[in-house]
Amino acid sequence: MKTLNGHKVTWREATQPVGSALRIAPAFVATTTDAALGVQTAVTARYVRDEGRYVIKGVTNTATRDDVELNYPTVAKVGMQAIVQAAAPRCIFLTLEDESDPKAKWLSVDQLTTAAGRILPPMVATEVVKRGGGEARMEVVELLYGSAALAGLPPAKLLQHELGIPHRTASQWIIDARKAGRLEGMNYNAGRPAGG
């Protein structure tokens, strides 16, 4: 994960506020190599506020072996959207402290994700579901919605998975968070093509 200037993406590059508590890097370049395909791919993505997510703005493919030709059948196998989806959690940051404090520690969503692939510890998820509405629930919905929507993934599914709640409940909590102004600058359109 690099900035457009070639620097490593850290919390310092997260200059774009979204929602009420998240900060994101406005753009990034994610590079990955598919050894089986023999192709290295660098995807440039930028946050587009009107879309409410990272949008692919450039792709560079390079053959890593002499027996690989970069033709349409080869390049069509490169999962550009999957690269963005894997990279975005490294570009979304939040702090659990007072964000106006210059010493506040900022963490990426990727740093929060556990070995089991979960963002929230099970105890936190249980408390958020059990305690009813409130600030903690709004913060969790914002974090989970932002993590998914900015990467182009379905937010309701992530809420269902992380919190163990039905789709209907996840959808209602998203509606509540949007009404509370927590999801500003983040959007997910279910009908959008997967590659677009």
JOCORDA-V592949 format. One record per helix or strand of 3 or more residues. SS is the DSSP state (~ for helix, > for strand). FROM is the first residue (numbers start at 1). TO is the last residue. If there is no record, write none. Layout:
ss->[SS;SS]
from->[FROM;FROM]
to->[TO;TO]
//
This chain:
ss->[~;>;>;>;>;>;~;~;>;>;~;~;~;~;~]
from->[11;16;22;27;39;53;72;80;92;106;109;122;135;155;167]
to->[13;18;24;34;48;63;75;88;95;108;112;130;149;163;179]
//
